Amino acid sequence: MERRKNIVKLILSNLFLRLISICNINQYKSNQIDNYIAIHPSILRNIVLRRSPWI
């Protein structure tokens, strides 16, 4: 029983860590996209904004 609890804890903490890392990756990606949009001209900005599903 104790062993099973430990396994469940391990799985939960693993999932939690994975979730955090996914959030960090998404944050990084959106920062990259913002930088890309900021650097490029407004025509390109409009295309990127129109085609991106996450905005």
N, C-alpha and C positions, 0 to 999 in steps of 0.2 A: 504493500500500500504506500509506504513512504517513498519507495522507488518510483512508483507511478506518479506521485505528486511532483517529484523532482523532474521527471521527464516532461510533464505538462508545463512546469515552470520554465524549463529550458526552451521548449517549443514556443511558448508565449513571448519570452524575452527575445528569442530569435526573430519572430515575426515583428515585434516592436522595433527592433534595430533595423530590420529590412525596410519597414515603413518610413522610419526617419531618414534612411539613406535615399529612398525614392523621393521623398520631399526635397532633400538637398539637391538631388540631381535635377529635379524639375525647376527649382529655384535658379540653379546654375544655367539651365537651358533658357529660361525666360530672360535672365540677365544678358546672355549671349545675343538673344533675339533683339532685345532693347538696344544693345550696342550696335548691332547690325543695322537696325532701322535708323538709329541716330546718325550713323556714318553716311548712309546712302541717301540719294535725293528723294524728293517727295513722291515722285512717280512710282519708284520702287516701294516706298513705304506704303502707298495705297494698295499695291499688288499684294504685298506681304500681309497687310491687315485684312484684306478681303479674303485671302485664301487660307488664313490660319484659323483652325477650329477652336483653339484654346482662348481666343479673345472674345 
